[in-house]
Amino acid sequence: MFWLRLRSGIVLLIVAIATVLIGGNVLLVTALIVSLIGMYELNKIVKVEKEWPGLISYIACFVYYFMLYLSLEHYLIIFFIFYLMVLMLPFVMKFPEYNMEQIITPFFALFYVGIMLSYIYKARMLSDGALVVWLIFIGAWGSDTCAYCIGMLFGKHKLSPKISPKKSVEGSIGGIIGAALIGLIYAIMFKAKIMDFKYPLIGFACIGAASSVISQFGDFAASGIKRKYDIKDFGDLIPGHGGILDRFDSIMFTAPVVYFLAKIF
């Protein structure tokens, strides 16, 4: 299992690095595909992944990314209202075939997966996006690694035993400090290339720490969903890791935080 996880993890890392480095439309399309798979996994929980509510959510996700491509974000409120209205059609037309959970979940899936992941692309498109975007992965995967190591060495106090019994307070704090330090080191390495940050060292360290906090919350949120519906993994697409949501649960929460904090700093 370890070697299986390692091999698939390396492949996933290579794909992530390549698409983020290339950026532009390649990253946009990649984020769309990943979002659609993640939404499928979430819709599968309530058994609408191949039903009309699920299909409507996939079309909505495609439309949302097409709006990003055309820079039509000022029309998003209209789009969301229209999406909700269309999503209610199968509920009314096929009543009582679908319950409200089967309608709400696809609506939630667009926000939870599609929109949140799109901020990887949006962060990459910032003026310093080629460097800023990596803070998303530092805050998520870097924090997770630091939290795991510190938790294994010093973890004694459970952080949320009902949701994730193996995670500790010490590990959580270690993840936050670790992400802040990695962000600081990262800023020191590329300080000369970060043009839009007045205080890049403080900014990157703060973004690393803040994204670590929110990434841990994202991890707990996904774990809570799995425990609520009594499932081990969201899918089996990535050997040894589960589905897209199992691997990107913290990334989805971290991406918007890094994007907005980068604009503030």
KACORMO-V696163 format. One record per backbone hydrogen bond with DSSP energy under -0.5 kcal/mol. CO is the residue of the C=O (numbers start at 1). NH is the residue of the N-H. E is the energy in kcal/mol with one decimal. If there is no record, write none. Layout:
BEGIN
co	nh	e
CO	NH	E
CO	NH	E
END
This chain:
BEGIN
co	nh	e
1	5	-2.7
2	6	-2.5
3	7	-2.6
4	8	-2.3
5	9	-2.2
6	10	-2.3
7	11	-2.2
8	12	-2.4
9	13	-2.3
10	14	-2.4
11	15	-2.3
12	16	-2.5
13	17	-2.7
14	18	-2.6
15	19	-2.5
16	20	-2.1
17	21	-2.4
18	22	-2.2
19	23	-2.7
23	26	-0.9
23	27	-1.3
24	28	-2.0
25	29	-2.7
26	30	-2.2
27	31	-2.7
28	32	-2.0
29	33	-2.5
30	34	-2.6
31	35	-2.2
32	36	-2.5
33	37	-2.1
34	38	-2.4
35	39	-2.7
36	40	-2.1
37	41	-2.1
38	42	-2.0
39	43	-2.9
40	44	-1.8
41	45	-0.7
42	45	-0.9
42	46	-0.6
43	46	-0.7
43	48	-2.1
44	47	-1.0
48	51	-0.9
48	54	-0.7
51	55	-2.6
52	56	-2.6
53	57	-1.6
54	58	-1.8
55	59	-2.0
56	60	-2.3
57	61	-2.0
58	62	-2.2
59	63	-2.5
60	64	-2.6
61	65	-2.2
62	66	-2.0
63	67	-2.2
64	68	-1.8
65	69	-2.2
66	70	-1.8
67	72	-3.0
68	71	-1.0
72	75	-1.9
73	76	-1.6
75	79	-2.1
76	80	-2.9
77	81	-2.2
78	82	-2.4
79	83	-2.6
80	84	-2.2
81	85	-2.0
82	86	-2.5
83	87	-2.5
84	88	-1.3
86	89	-1.2
86	90	-0.6
87	91	-0.5
88	92	-2.0
89	93	-3.6
90	94	-1.9
92	95	-1.0
94	97	-3.1
99	102	-0.8
99	103	-0.6
100	103	-1.0
100	104	-3.0
101	105	-2.1
103	107	-1.3
104	108	-2.9
105	109	-2.6
106	110	-1.3
107	111	-1.0
108	112	-3.3
109	113	-2.5
109	114	-1.2
110	115	-2.9
111	116	-1.4
113	117	-2.4
114	118	-1.2
115	119	-0.6
116	119	-1.2
117	120	-2.0
117	121	-0.6
118	122	-2.0
119	123	-2.2
120	124	-2.0
121	125	-1.4
123	126	-1.2
126	129	-2.1
128	131	-1.7
128	132	-2.7
129	133	-2.3
131	134	-0.9
132	135	-2.2
133	136	-1.2
133	137	-0.6
134	138	-2.1
135	139	-2.6
136	140	-1.2
137	141	-1.1
137	142	-2.0
138	143	-1.2
140	144	-2.1
141	145	-2.0
142	146	-2.2
143	147	-2.9
144	148	-2.2
145	149	-2.2
146	150	-2.6
147	151	-2.4
148	152	-2.3
149	153	-1.7
150	154	-3.3
150	155	-0.6
151	155	-1.6
156	158	-0.6
157	169	-3.1
160	163	-1.1
160	164	-2.9
164	160	-0.5
164	167	-1.5
167	159	-2.2
167	160	-0.6
168	172	-2.1
169	173	-2.5
170	174	-2.4
171	175	-2.3
172	176	-2.0
173	177	-2.6
174	178	-2.6
175	179	-2.4
176	180	-2.0
177	181	-2.4
178	182	-2.5
179	183	-2.5
180	184	-2.2
181	185	-2.8
182	186	-2.6
183	187	-2.1
184	188	-2.3
185	189	-2.2
186	190	-1.7
188	191	-0.6
190	193	-1.5
190	194	-0.8
191	194	-1.0
193	195	-1.2
196	198	-0.6
197	200	-0.6
199	203	-2.8
200	204	-2.9
201	205	-1.8
202	206	-2.6
203	207	-2.5
204	208	-2.3
205	209	-2.3
206	210	-2.9
207	211	-2.7
208	212	-1.5
209	213	-1.9
210	214	-2.1
211	215	-2.2
212	216	-2.1
213	217	-1.6
214	218	-2.2
215	219	-2.1
216	220	-2.2
217	221	-2.5
218	222	-2.2
219	223	-2.2
220	224	-2.6
221	225	-1.9
222	226	-2.1
223	227	-2.4
224	228	-2.4
225	229	-1.9
226	231	-2.4
227	230	-0.6
237	239	-0.7
238	241	-2.5
238	242	-1.9
242	238	-3.0
243	247	-1.3
244	248	-2.5
245	249	-0.7
248	252	-2.3
249	253	-0.7
250	254	-2.2
251	255	-2.6
252	256	-0.6
253	257	-0.9
254	258	-2.6
255	259	-2.2
256	260	-2.5
257	261	-2.5
258	262	-2.3
259	263	-1.5
260	264	-1.7
261	265	-3.0
265	198	-0.8
END
